[in-house]
Amino acid sequence: MTSSDEKYKQRMQRKKEHIDSKIAEANEERGIVILITGNGKGKSTSGFGTVLRCVGHGLKAGVAQYIKGKWDCGERNVLEKLGVKFHVMATGFTWDTQNKELDTKAAQEVWAETKKMLADPDLTLVLLDELTYIARYGYVDTDEIIEALNNRPKMQSVIITGRGCPQALADIADTISEVKDERHAYRAGVKAQIGIDW
């Protein structure tokens, strides 16, 4: 074995020992709240990937989609066939409706279904896609959202996606990942594509 191979082996051994010790320290068992935020592309995609992972392990998941409306959604097309229940805000993008009363009513209807999911111990995972906007715009009171999250079944995990999350909601997240926008094809004039962008 060369000296560089030996150094590599020693470095990897130290890394393994560090990782093993961190794994040993993590012994609390409970569901978590994951916030996927930031101005980059891929927040919902990441959330849906986790829903697919959950279902792939034979566990149950539910999805509430705020803001995006009933437009064609590739993830929904697959996941509904796998038994994942979706509750979708019927009005779609708020900048299209430009009607706060209508948007608030639609958000409240989906929130009523969301609260049922957040109380269902059979659901291992609940994805609240674009919920940050609903809280930020005041369609659903942030304190009410936090209360429902805090009172959910112990082993249920929740993923919240969207930009501009109110600080009080971010404060209860166990994991926060920020998707950064460094470049986007849309700004270069490339049209959104089915199967890639939705």
JOSUL-V139973 format. One record per helix or strand of 2 or more residues. SS is the DSSP state (helix for helix, strand for strand). FROM is the first residue (numbers start at 1). TO is the last residue. If there is no record, write none. Layout:
BEGIN
SS;FROM;TO
SS;FROM;TO
END
This chain:
BEGIN
helix;3;25
strand;33;37
helix;43;56
strand;61;65
helix;74;82
strand;85;88
helix;94;97
helix;100;117
strand;125;129
helix;131;136
helix;142;150
strand;157;161
helix;167;170
strand;175;178
helix;185;188
END
